[in-house]
């Protein structure tokens, strides 16, 4: 499954899931929240884009 297929299957994440995904990439969830804002943090496509996919 590609990251974009994942985003299609799971369009929204919980805040906990989003933070875990960010941490799994060795990044800081606070930085993601600051860059994306709290509303976009849980939108999978936005988060994947922020992660660089």
N, CA and C atoms as a LAMMPS dump frame, in Angstrom:
ITEM: TIMESTEP
0
ITEM: NUMBER OF ATOMS
159
ITEM: BOX BOUNDS ff ff ff
-5.0000000000000000e+02 5.0000000000000000e+02
-5.0000000000000000e+02 5.0000000000000000e+02
-5.0000000000000000e+02 5.0000000000000000e+02
ITEM: ATOMS id mol type element x y z
1 1 1 N 0.852 -1.167 0
2 1 2 C 0 0 0
3 1 3 C 0.904 1.238 0
4 2 1 N 0.639 2.147 -0.915
5 2 2 C 1.398 3.395 -0.936
6 2 3 C 0.841 4.347 0.114
7 3 1 N 1.584 5.395 0.373
8 3 2 C 1.115 6.371 1.347
9 3 3 C -0.177 7.04 0.888
10 4 1 N -0.319 7.242 -0.418
11 4 2 C -1.535 7.887 -0.921
12 4 3 C -2.726 6.936 -0.871
13 5 1 N -2.496 5.654 -1.078
14 5 2 C -3.576 4.673 -0.904
15 5 3 C -4.008 4.637 0.56
16 6 1 N -3.032 4.734 1.456
17 6 2 C -3.336 4.795 2.889
18 6 3 C -4.206 6.014 3.184
19 7 1 N -3.866 7.15 2.598
20 7 2 C -4.64 8.379 2.815
21 7 3 C -6.066 8.247 2.288
22 8 1 N -6.224 7.543 1.172
23 8 2 C -7.567 7.327 0.637
24 8 3 C -8.383 6.417 1.544
25 9 1 N -7.732 5.388 2.073
26 9 2 C -8.441 4.44 2.929
27 9 3 C -8.718 5.014 4.32
28 10 1 N -7.808 5.849 4.798
29 10 2 C -7.932 6.459 6.125
30 10 3 C -7.778 7.972 5.982
31 11 1 N -8.824 8.66 5.533
32 11 2 C -8.701 10.097 5.25
33 11 3 C -8.455 10.965 6.491
34 12 1 N -8.881 10.495 7.64
35 12 2 C -8.658 11.254 8.875
36 12 3 C -8.08 10.322 9.927
37 13 1 N -7.191 10.895 10.723
38 13 2 C -6.583 10.167 11.825
39 13 3 C -6.996 10.813 13.133
40 14 1 N -6.89 10.069 14.202
41 14 2 C -7.047 10.7 15.503
42 14 3 C -5.772 11.495 15.766
43 15 1 N -5.82 12.384 16.702
44 15 2 C -4.63 13.157 17.048
45 15 3 C -3.51 12.227 17.522
46 16 1 N -3.876 11.212 18.269
47 16 2 C -2.894 10.235 18.76
48 16 3 C -2.235 9.489 17.591
49 17 1 N -3.022 9.08 16.616
50 17 2 C -2.476 8.376 15.451
51 17 3 C -1.546 9.291 14.647
52 18 1 N -1.957 10.543 14.468
53 18 2 C -1.135 11.495 13.723
54 18 3 C 0.194 11.729 14.43
55 19 1 N 0.155 11.906 15.739
56 19 2 C 1.385 12.103 16.505
57 19 3 C 2.293 10.887 16.407
58 20 1 N 1.717 9.715 16.454
59 20 2 C 2.526 8.498 16.348
60 20 3 C 3.194 8.403 14.979
61 21 1 N 2.467 8.741 13.929
62 21 2 C 3.028 8.713 12.587
63 21 3 C 4.193 9.689 12.468
64 22 1 N 4.052 10.862 13.038
65 22 2 C 5.123 11.858 13.024
66 22 3 C 6.325 11.336 13.806
67 23 1 N 6.071 10.799 14.986
68 23 2 C 7.168 10.262 15.808
69 23 3 C 7.855 9.093 15.118
70 24 1 N 7.099 8.261 14.404
71 24 2 C 7.668 7.126 13.68
72 24 3 C 8.633 7.583 12.588
73 25 1 N 8.524 8.839 12.178
74 25 2 C 9.441 9.417 11.185
75 25 3 C 10.542 10.238 11.875
76 26 1 N 10.684 10.037 13.173
77 26 2 C 11.687 10.743 13.981
78 26 3 C 11.546 12.258 13.901
79 27 1 N 10.309 12.718 13.855
80 27 2 C 10.018 14.15 13.83
81 27 3 C 9.205 14.525 15.058
82 28 1 N 9.111 15.815 15.304
83 28 2 C 8.451 16.338 16.494
84 28 3 C 6.979 16.666 16.196
85 29 1 N 6.038 16.031 16.899
86 29 2 C 4.624 16.334 16.687
87 29 3 C 4.276 17.807 16.913
88 30 1 N 4.986 18.467 17.821
89 30 2 C 4.716 19.89 18.069
90 30 3 C 5.051 20.718 16.825
91 31 1 N 6.092 20.339 16.118
92 31 2 C 6.463 21.042 14.887
93 31 3 C 5.408 20.815 13.807
94 32 1 N 4.929 19.598 13.694
95 32 2 C 3.874 19.291 12.717
96 32 3 C 2.619 20.086 13.045
97 33 1 N 2.255 20.139 14.303
98 33 2 C 1.061 20.874 14.733
99 33 3 C 1.226 22.36 14.423
100 34 1 N 2.429 22.892 14.649
101 34 2 C 2.7 24.31 14.391
102 34 3 C 2.604 24.608 12.894
103 35 1 N 3.201 23.749 12.064
104 35 2 C 3.207 23.976 10.623
105 35 3 C 1.842 23.751 9.982
106 36 1 N 1.147 22.712 10.401
107 36 2 C -0.126 22.345 9.782
108 36 3 C -1.335 22.979 10.461
109 37 1 N -1.205 23.287 11.721
110 37 2 C -2.357 23.722 12.493
111 37 3 C -3.097 22.503 13
112 38 1 N -3.815 22.641 14.082
113 38 2 C -4.479 21.482 14.681
114 38 3 C -5.532 20.834 13.78
115 39 1 N -6.16 21.606 12.891
116 39 2 C -7.209 21.032 12.046
117 39 3 C -6.635 20.181 10.914
118 40 1 N -5.453 20.517 10.383
119 40 2 C -4.876 19.759 9.278
120 40 3 C -3.989 18.613 9.747
121 41 1 N -3.59 18.631 11.006
122 41 2 C -2.739 17.57 11.541
123 41 3 C -3.381 16.205 11.379
124 42 1 N -4.683 16.129 11.522
125 42 2 C -5.373 14.839 11.48
126 42 3 C -5.915 14.482 10.097
127 43 1 N -5.697 15.335 9.104
128 43 2 C -6.078 15.013 7.725
129 43 3 C -4.894 14.274 7.115
130 44 1 N -5.094 13.02 6.819
131 44 2 C -4.001 12.139 6.413
132 44 3 C -3.228 12.678 5.218
133 45 1 N -3.89 13.141 4.182
134 45 2 C -3.198 13.645 2.993
135 45 3 C -2.327 14.854 3.336
136 46 1 N -2.807 15.732 4.192
137 46 2 C -2.026 16.899 4.61
138 46 3 C -0.791 16.465 5.372
139 47 1 N -0.974 15.529 6.276
140 47 2 C 0.136 15.051 7.095
141 47 3 C 1.165 14.321 6.239
142 48 1 N 0.711 13.503 5.313
143 48 2 C 1.631 12.79 4.423
144 48 3 C 2.439 13.777 3.581
145 49 1 N 1.771 14.817 3.107
146 49 2 C 2.481 15.854 2.367
147 49 3 C 3.524 16.527 3.23
148 50 1 N 3.185 16.815 4.47
149 50 2 C 4.116 17.452 5.387
150 50 3 C 5.309 16.532 5.658
151 51 1 N 5.058 15.243 5.702
152 51 2 C 6.133 14.277 5.931
153 51 3 C 7.025 14.113 4.701
154 52 1 N 6.611 14.649 3.575
155 52 2 C 7.439 14.641 2.38
156 52 3 C 7.151 13.542 1.374
157 53 1 N 5.97 12.969 1.47
158 53 2 C 5.611 11.918 0.506
159 53 3 C 4.885 12.489 -0.672
